[in-house]
Amino acid sequence: MSKFRALWQAEAVSVWRLIYSVAFSIMLMLARHVVYNGGDLTSTYVSDFSPVDILYFVLFLPIVYLVLTLLAVVVNKTAAGFFVASRAHTAPLFIILTAFFMILWIPYLMTYWPGGIYSDTVDSIQTAMGNAEWDNHNPILYTFIWRLVFLVTGYFNGNGEYPGLKFFTVFQMLLIALIMAYFISRCVRRGLHRAFVVLLIIYTALCPLYPFYGISLWKDTIFSIAMFAFSLFLFATVAGDEDMKTVDYVWYGVLLLLVIFLRNNGLYIAAFTALITFLILRKQFRAKAQRLGIISLAVIIASIIIQGPVYDSLGFNSIKKGESLGIPIQQTAYIIASGGVIEDEAYEVLDEIMPMYNWITLYDPVVADTIKFDPSFNRTYFNMRTGDFIKAYLTLIKDNPIPALKGYMLATMGFWDATKSSSIAYICNTHFGNATFFMTDYFEYYLGWSFKKLVEPKHYLSSGLMVWFMLLTLVAALSKRRYRLVIPILPTIGLWLTLMIATPVSFSFRYVYSLFLCIPLYILIILSSRVFPAGEVAGDAESTGRDTLAEKAEAVTEEDK
């Protein structure tokens, strides 16, 4: 009991935990006002704020802080026991796990064969087949991968598109199986307790969001796998068992390129991650920081040139500006639709972009595409006069601060409100918008019974909950001053920040699928933050030691004794 009391006293005061508790309590307070039923402002809206909100905040704050402190005490008391002796040889386990996951996920393939196709993917497929113009609205690299798949499967030799769809689905599911098998085998090597490893295997095998995204043929699956691989690599640079070699720096550059070119917000994610990583490492690990910084700078500059002047010259950036200003467009539409104050100069600009009546009638609180892609939206004028739109938008914000806040809350609610979820872009298990693609349910076809009855989601996991778990992981590392453990979280933090700035859809689990993939990594970081020495990077040539996490945990246990 005395030991528990000592742990409680040690954990009771934490500035970072307090900051998290304040933010989470504000979220709970604001979430009370968000009513989401889809459709227009009559069914989805933000109710008026009142002084009672302060009372709710005061009520939530101590409860949240108390719960977090109790969790910290429990984790701190038990974390060392999660790490045992490390194991050097894990290659057979990696192969076995990959095969194990693929076999267990076969029913998903048989039920949704040859995979679900989203509307954006239809565009990429049509482009890859030569039926549409190339455009970076759907990342060029993703479309190029489809092009390669069709070349390999003989589409251009008359085999049709279906072999390509089948190949891509199996390939995508295999990638998920490979990355999860790799992560688990690395956990075994790092000395994670056998019981935790078994739970992780069972969770991976049975959680439907792994195979569902394997059969969901959209760009976010491949991008999320790249993001997870990048995060794992960054964790290895911080808590790895070996020094970084030349090949490791090459892999860093490759993963950075994949993140950048597989989604159009990837460049911002890469720049954010590279900058903060450099700042964290630059003092104590100058050589590593410099090498990573040089590679990052070279990759980012090259990417800016390719995605900017090169793509412009090839005509690949036709709708780029509209995509990056989705939230300002939504806030503008909300202010107009709710009867906000509009100055004459701003009115003229906005009416030129789209007639005022259309701003009102087309506004959907959770989807910006209804405005951006409507024929009445003057994209040419918008692209040429973007500065005028931004000026008008800022004027609207100044004149209508509360409506602007409400519009922002509705436009981003899926990525901050942990209490709400939606089926919007959750999984893709249909062939969307193209009658030439058909899906076959072999269970239903041969047995008269569908596997869908067991696995089709009836409740949807909150994207916002993923975000708050990510932020909790950040707080766990910062509270223990394990600043190097912040580095593996940076890519997903950067992703979330870009969504809060420019998301086109309020709810879209596919946008944060990388956060879901990172959940086991987040847990490992939380556990590691309790045994990982502050100010040390294991495996760094400039660090003081090369201890594994298991050895660090043993040292902590001995210290406790």
N, C-alpha and C positions, 0 to 999 in steps of 0.2 A: 504493500500500500504506500509506503514511504517513497519507493521508486517511482510509482505512478504520480505521486504528488510532485516529486522533483521534475518529472517530465512535463507535467502540467504547467509548473512555474516557468520552465524553460520555453514552453511554446505559447504561453498566455499572451505575450506582447509581441506583435508582429505588425510592422507598418504596412508591409505588402499585403498581408491578410486583411488588414483593416481597409485598405484601398479596394481590394476585391469585394469585400463585404458591402462597402458603400455603393460600388458600381452595380453589384447584383441586386441590392435592395432598390436602387433607382429603377433597374430593369423591371422588377416585380411591381413597383408602383406604377410605372408607365404601362406595363402590360395589361393592367386592370382597365385601361381606357381604350384599348384596341379591340374592336369588334370585327371579326373576320367571318364572313359568310359568302365570299365571292361576289362577283358582279360589280355594281356601281357604288356610289357614295351612300345610297340608301341602305345597303346591306353590309358594306365594309367601310368603317369609319373610325375616327378617334373621338371619343366623348370629351366633353369640356373638363378642364382641370379645375381643382378646387383646393381650399386650405386643408381639407380632410386628407389630401395626399401626403402632407407632412406627417400627420399622425400615423399613416400606414408605413412611411419610411422609418420613423422612429421605432415602430413595432418590429419591422423586418430586420433592421440592422443588428441588434444584439443577438437575435435568433440565428441569423446567418453566421455571424462571427463565432458564436458558441459552437455551432455544428462544425465549422471549419477547424476550430481549435481541437475539438474532440477527435476529428479525423487525423489531424497532425500528430496528436499524442499516440494514437493507435498505430499509425504508420511508422512513426519514429521508434516505437517500442518493438515492432515486429519486422522492420525492413531488413535488418541484418540477417535474419533467418531465411530470407528468400534467396540468398546467395550461398552456394556451397563450392566445392572444388570444381575448377574449370576442367573442361574436356577438350583435348586437342583435335581429335578426329571426328568430324561431323558430316563428311561427304556422304556416306551411306544414308544417314538420317535425312539429309536434304533430298536425295533421290526418292527415298521411301515416302516421305511426306508429300512430295509433288504428285506421285502416282496415287497416293491415298486420297488426296483432295480431288483430283480429277475423276477418280472412280465414283466417289460419293456424289459428285456434282453432275454425273451423267443424266439423272432424271430431269434436270433443268434443261439440258440440251435436247432431250427427247420430247419434252413438252413444248418448247418454244423454238423448235428447229425451223429455219437456220438462224434465229436470233431476231430481236426486236430492233426496229429502225426508227429513229426520230427524224423529224422534218429536216433539221440541219444536216443530218447524215445523208438523207436523200439527195440534198444539194451536192454534197461532196461526192457521192456515188455517181450522180449524173455528170459532174465535171470530170471525174476520173474516167468515165466511159466515153468522154468526148462529146457529150450532149449539151454542155453548158460552158460558159466562160469561166476562167479561173478568177477567183476573188478571195482575198484574205479575210472576208467575213467568217468563213470557215478556214482555220489555219491551213496555209499552203502545204505544210509538212504532213498534216493529217490526210489531206486530199491526195498528196503524192504517195503516201503509204497505200491508200486504196488503189491508186494507179498501178503500183508494183504488184499488189495482190491480184489484180485483174490480168496483168501480164503473166504472172506465174501460173494462174489457173486457166489460162487460155481463152479469156473472154474475146480478145481480138482475133482469135482463130475460129470463132463461131461456137464456143462452148457455153455462151450465155453468162449471166451475172450470178446465178445461183452457186456455182462452185466457189466463186470469190466470197460470197456471203458466208458460206459454210466454213471456208478456210479462216476467215477473219474471226468468226465467233469462237472456234476452237483455239485459235492463236491467242485471242484476248483472254479467254478463261485460263489457258495455260500460263500466261504471264502473271495472272493473279495467284495461281497456285505456286508458281516459282518464287515470287517475291515473298509470299507468306511462309513458304518452306524455308527460304533463305533466312528470313528474320528469326524463325523459331530455332533453326540450327545454330545461328549466331548466339541466341540467348543461351542455348545449351553450352556452347563454347565459353561464354562469359561466366558460366557457373550459376545460372538461375536454377532455383530449387526444382526438383523433379515434379513435384505436385503442381507447381505453377505452370510448368511446361505442358503437362498433361491437360490441364484446364485450358490452356491456350490452344492446343491442338483440337480439343473437343469444340471449343468456341468457333474456331476457324472452319472446321468441318461442317458444323450445323447451322451457323448463322447464314440466313438466306441472302443477305446483302452482298456476300462475296460472289456466289454463282449468278445472282440476278444481274449484277453489273458485268459479269462475264458474257452474258447473252444480250446485254444492252449495247447495241452498236452505235455508240456516239463518242465524240471526241473526248469527253470528260473522263471516261474510263482509262484510256491510254494516258492522258495527262495526269490523272490521279496516281496511277502506277509510277510514273516518272517522278512525281512529287514525293511519294513515299520512299522510293529508292534514293532520292536526293537527301531526304531527311535521315534515312538510315546511314548514308555515307557520312553525313555531318556528325551523327552520333558516334560513328566509328573513329572519326578524327579526334573526338573529345575523350571517349572512354574505350578506345581500342587497345588491343594487346600488342600492336606492332607500330613501328614508326611509319610515317608517310613516305612512300617511295615515288619514283618518277611516274610509274603507272597509276598511282593513286591520284596524282595531280591531273593526269590525262583524263581519268574517270570523272574527276570534278568538273573539268571543262565540258565533257560530253553530256553529263547530267544537267549542267547549267544550260547548255544549248537546247536540250530536249524540253526543259521547263519553259524556256523562252519561246520556242517555235511550235509548241503543241497547244498553247492557248494565247490569245492576244493580250491578256494581262500578265503573261509570263515574264515579260521584260521587266516590269515593275517589281514583281516578286523577286527576280534574280538580283536586281539592283539593290533592293532593300536588304536582302539576305547577305549579299556580299559586303555592303557597307557596315552593317552592324557586326558581322563576323570579324571584319578587320579591326573595328574599334575595340571589341572585346579582347582580341588576341595581341594587339599591337605592342603593348608594354612588356609583358612577360615572355611573349613568344613571337618576337619581332620577325625572325626569319620565316616562320610559317605564315604569318600574317602578310608579309611582303609577297611571298610566292603565290598565295591564294589571291591576294589583291591584284597582282599583275595579270594572272589568268582571267580573273573576273572582269577587269577593265578591258582587256583585249576582246573577250567574248561579247561583252555588252556593246562596245563601240562597233564591232563588226555586225552585231545584230541590228543596231540602230540604222546603220547604213543599208543593210539588206531590206529591212522592213520599212524603211523610209524611202530614200531616193530610188533604190532598185525596184521595189514594189510599185512605187508611183509611176516610174517609166514604163513598167509592164502593165499598168492599169489594174493592179490588184487591190487598191485601197479605195474603192469607190464609195463605201458607206462607213468608213472608219470613224468619222467625227460623230455621227449620230450614236454609234455604239458607246463611245466613251462618255457621252453626256446624258445617259439614260436617266439618272436621278434628277439632274436639273430640269429635264423635260417633264418628269413626273411631278416634281414640285410645282413647276409652272402651271401644269394642267390642273393640279389640285387647287391652287390659288384662284385660277380662272373659274373652275367649276363650282367652287364654294363661295363665289361672289366677292373675291378680294379686291383691294384697291389697285388699279392699274393706271399709271400715268400715261399721258398721250403718246410720248415718244416710244415707250415700251409697247403700248398698244399697237402702234403702226408696224413695228418690227415683228411682233408675234402674229399679227393678222396676215402679214406677208408670208410668214413661214407656213401658216395654216389658218384658214378662216376661224374666227373666234367660236362660232357655233360648233365646229368640229372639235376644237379643244375640249369643249364641254361634253359633247355627246360621245366622243371616242375614248374619253378618259376611263381607264380601268385602274383602280388603286394598286393592283399587284402586278400588272404587266405593262411595260412601256411599249412593246411592239405594236400594240393597237394604234398608237399614234405614229411611231417612227416609220412603219411600213405601210401606212395608209396612202393611197394615191394622191390625196389632197395635201400631204406633207411635202412642201417644196424643198427637196433635198439639195438641189443645186444652189438655191438661195441660202439655205442653212449652211452648206459647206463653204460658200464664198463669204458669208457674213456671220461667221461663228462669233467673232468678237462683238458684234452688235447684239446677238442673242445673249451672250454672257452678261453684257452690260444691262440689258433689259431684265434678265434673271436676277441680278444683284439688286436692281431697283425694286423688284417685286419682294425680295427677301427683306429689304429695309422697311418697306411699307407694310408688310404682312408677316411679322416674325412668328406668331403662333400658328397661322395656317401653313407657313413654310415648314415649321417643326412637325406638324401633323402629317403633311405630305411626305416628309422624309421618313417618319416613323412607318407609314404605310408602305413606302417604296422599299424599305429595308427590313421589315419586321421579321422575316424568316431567318435573318442572320444575327439577331440580337435578342429576340423574344423566345426564351426557353420553354414557355408555356404553350406554344402553338406549333402546329405542324400542318402539312398539306400534302395532297397527292400530286401537286404540280411538279413535273419533272423529277419524280421520285425514283421510278424505274422505267425502263422502256421494254415492255414485253408484248408490243404490237407492231405491226408494220404500218407506220403512220403516214397518211396522206398520199399513198401511192398504190393504186390497185394492181399494179403489175408484179408486186412482191407479195408472196403468200407465205403464211406460217402454218406448219403442220404439228398437231399434238398427237404423237404416236401412241401415247397411253390411251387417249380417248378413241383414237382410230381403231386400235386393235382390241382393247379391253372394254371400251364403253365407259371408262372411268378416267377422270382427269386428275393428274398430280396437282393441278392448280388449286384444288379444294384444300390442300394442306399448306401451300406456301404463298398463295396470293395474299398480300398484306391487307389486313382489315384496319390496322392502326399504323400510323406513320411516325417514324422517328424524327424528332425535332432537329432541324439544322442548327437552331440557336443553342440547343443543348450541347451539340458538338463543339460549338464555339466556346461556351463557358467551361467545358472540360479542358479544352486547350489552354484557356487563360488560367485555369486552376493549376495546370502543369507548370506554366510560367511562374506563377506565384510560389509554388513549391520550390523551384530552383532558386528564385530570388530571395526567398525568406531564409534559406540556408547559405546564401552568398555563393552558390554554385553557379557562377555566371557563365562558365563554359557550357553548362548543360542547357542554357538558353538557346545556343546556336542551332541544335536540331529542330527547335520549335519555330525558328524564324521563317522558313518557307510558308508554313500554314498561317502564321500570323500575317505575313505579307499578302497571302491570298485573301484572307478575311478583310484586310484593310482595303484592298482593291474593290471587293464586293460592296463594302460600305460606302465607297465613293462612286461606283459606276455600275452596279448591278442592274440588268434590264428586267429582272423578275424578282418579286419579293420572296417567293418560295421556290427553291430549286435545290433539292438535296444533292443532285448531281454536281452542282458547283462546289460543294463542300465534301464530296466523297473522299478526297484525300485526307480530310480530318478524321473521317470514320476509319480509314485504313491505318491511320497513325495512332488510334486509341491504344493498342498494345504497346506501342513505343512510348506514348505519354505515360502509361503506367510504369514502364521500365525507368523512365526519367524520374518520376516521383519517388520510386524506390531507391534509385541511384543517388538522388539528392540527399538521402539520409546516410549514405556510406561513402560518398565521393568527397575527398578532401577539397576544401575551398582553396581556390587559387592554384590548382594543379591540373594538368592535362596528362592523363596516362598515355603512354606510348609516344609522346612528343619527345624528339631528340633533345629538346631543351629543358624538359621536365626533370624532376628529381627521381622518378621511378617509373617502373613499367608494370605495376601491380594490376592484376585483373580486378574486376568488381568483387569477385568472390574473396580474394585476398584482402581487399579493402574492408569488406563486411566482417571478415574474421578479426581484423585489427580493431574495428569499432566494438565488436563483441568483447574482445579482451579488455579494451579500455573501460567498457561498462562494468566488467567484473571487478 
